């Protein structure tokens, strides 16, 4: 651990590799109420996620095999996979299972916790804090996550970002259903969100 990392006071305990080294549909609901944090003080509670499962899932980027774009998803569990979509937005994922599997969990929405002024600065012109991280593209902008973070290790936390357990219990109620914004793989109920949360990006039943 270098000195810069040692000085980071994460608002919780970093999740270990074993947490992520499981099938993505198991990891996804367990990520709810965990915290995505940056070493600059920005942090948000995860309230909405989607699982993607390699070769069995036509909606997964890895469905047709490994490419230069999706290589991180075939790497070790606990790393961040970042991709560019619609020619304008970044989205971030936690890699799951093990090397060669091509599975992960897309983080779709956060409830802002810390560093809110920095989030506002990153999302200029926004009027409502509710909307800072309500959606996968919004949260990457608010957290300043770009392609430069593709492949970083969330477990070690040495590259600026980590996923933490701050002691918050799992949600009292979790809703599972079809994923959003896809045209295939609609039979998989792999979108999970905190029931009733005003911070989720889609219907919050």
C-alpha positions, 0 to 999 in steps of 0.5 A: 500500500502506498502513502497516498492510499494509506491516507484515504479514510474510506467511509466504510470497509472495502469489500473483499474479492470473495464478495465479487467472485460469485455469479452476478445475479447473486452479487447484484442484490447484495450490492444494494445499500453498499457504497461506491466511493472515491478517494476525493470524498464523493460517495453514494449508496447503491440503490439500483443494479443490473446483472449481466451473465456472459455467454448465456445472456444476449444483453451482455457485452461479453455474449459473443466473446472477448474483445478489446472493448470488453476485456476487463469483464473477462478479468479478475472479480472485483475490478471496474469495467467502464464502457462508453454508450450512445457515443456520449455516456460512460457506465460502470460495472463491478466484474463478477465470478472469475477470470474468463467468465465475462460477468458483471453488475452494472451500477445504475443509481446511487443515493448521494451521501458525501462530497455532494458539492463535488458532485454538483460541480461535476454536473453543472446546472443540475437543480435537484440533488435527487438527480445527481446519480439517478441513472448509470450515466449520471452517476459516472458523471457525478463521480468523475468516472470515465474510460480511464477507470476501466480495469481498476481494482475496487477491492484494493482501492489503490486507484481512487475508487472502492465499494464499501460496507458502511454497516448499513443493513440490506434493504428491507424490501428489494424489487427484482424485474427485467432490466432497462434499455435492452431489447434482448435478454428480457426474460432474466429478472436481473434488475434489482432496486431498493423498493420505494427509493426516490433515487432509482432511475426507473420505476421504484415500486 
